[in-house]
Structures are given as C-alpha cells and as structure tokens.
Amino acid sequence: MAWQTKYLDRGDTVTKTLSPRELEVINLVKLGDENKLIAQKFGVSEQTIKNHVRHILNKIGAFNRTQAVYICLKEGIITL
C-alpha cells in the first residue's frame, strides 16, 4: 500500500504524525460520529473538525474517513 511506503521510507509512523486532537477526532470518527456532533463535543466549529479530518486523511494517505479508521486500527493507533 502506498501509505506504508510513505511512512516507512521516512522512518515515521502514524502516531508521530497525528496530533493529540487528531487522535481524538479519529476515535470519534471510528464511532460513526459526524463532523457536526464532534464539533459540539469539542465546542468548536464544524469547519474546524472538517479541517482536522482533512489533515488526518492527508497525513496518513487515506482517501476517505473509512480508510483512515482502517489504517489507524491496523497500525494500532486506535482500538475497537
């Protein structure tokens, strides 16, 4: 998979790449929470959460939220 090569070549990992807030967001995405609900939980705008999700996708090379959750589960960043 392309995302593995991207991180292995640099000696980096998903845990080193995602910020603490991004890890909180991906854990809520894993539960099926929508951006609006996540924003309410954190007391921020929905656009802020959209930005976090976009950053997560870019950092780990995922195409969508489902793939991002899969990658994070596979890497052991989040658990079920």
N, C-alpha and C positions, 0 to 999 in steps of 0.2 A: 504494500500500500504506500502511496506517495507520502502520507503524513508521517509514517515511520521513518522513511529515509530522511525527510526534512529534519527531524529531531535527532536521529542517531548520527547524522553527519556533523552536526554542530555539538554533539555531546550534551545536548539539552534535553529536558523532559517536560512533559505537560505540567507537572507540579511546579516546576521552576518558572513556567511561563504564565500560568494563570494567577491573577491577583486573588487575595482573600475574598474580595467582593464577588469576583467572577466565579470562584468556587461555590460561594453561597448561592449565586444565581443558577449555576448549572445543577445544583442539588434540587432547587425548586422546579426547574425545567424538567428534571427527571421525574418529578411527581406529577407532571402534567399541568402545572400552573401556567396560566397565560401571562403575558407581559403586564397587563393591567393589574392583575392580582399581586404579582411580585412587587410591582411599584408601590401598591398600597401597603404591603407588608413592610417595605423599607422606608416608606414615607418620602419617596422620590417620584419624579415624573415617569410616565410610561416611556418617553423618549430616552431617558437615562437607561432604562432596562434594555431597550432595543439596542442602544449603543454597547452595553455590556455583552449582550448576546452576539452582536456583530463581531466584537473583539474576540470573543471566545471562538467563534467559527473561524475567523482569520488566523488566530494563533495556533489552533490545532489542525487546520486544514480541512475542516468539515464543511459539507455543502448545506446542511440543514441542522435543526435542533436535534432531531432523532439521531443523526450520525454523530453529533457532538456528545450526546449522552452515551452512545455505544462506545466511542473512543475512550471517554473518561471511565466508564465501567471496565473496559478491557485493560486499561492502564492502572486500575486500582485507585484512581483518584476519588471516585465516589463508589458507594456500595448500595445494594438494593435494600 
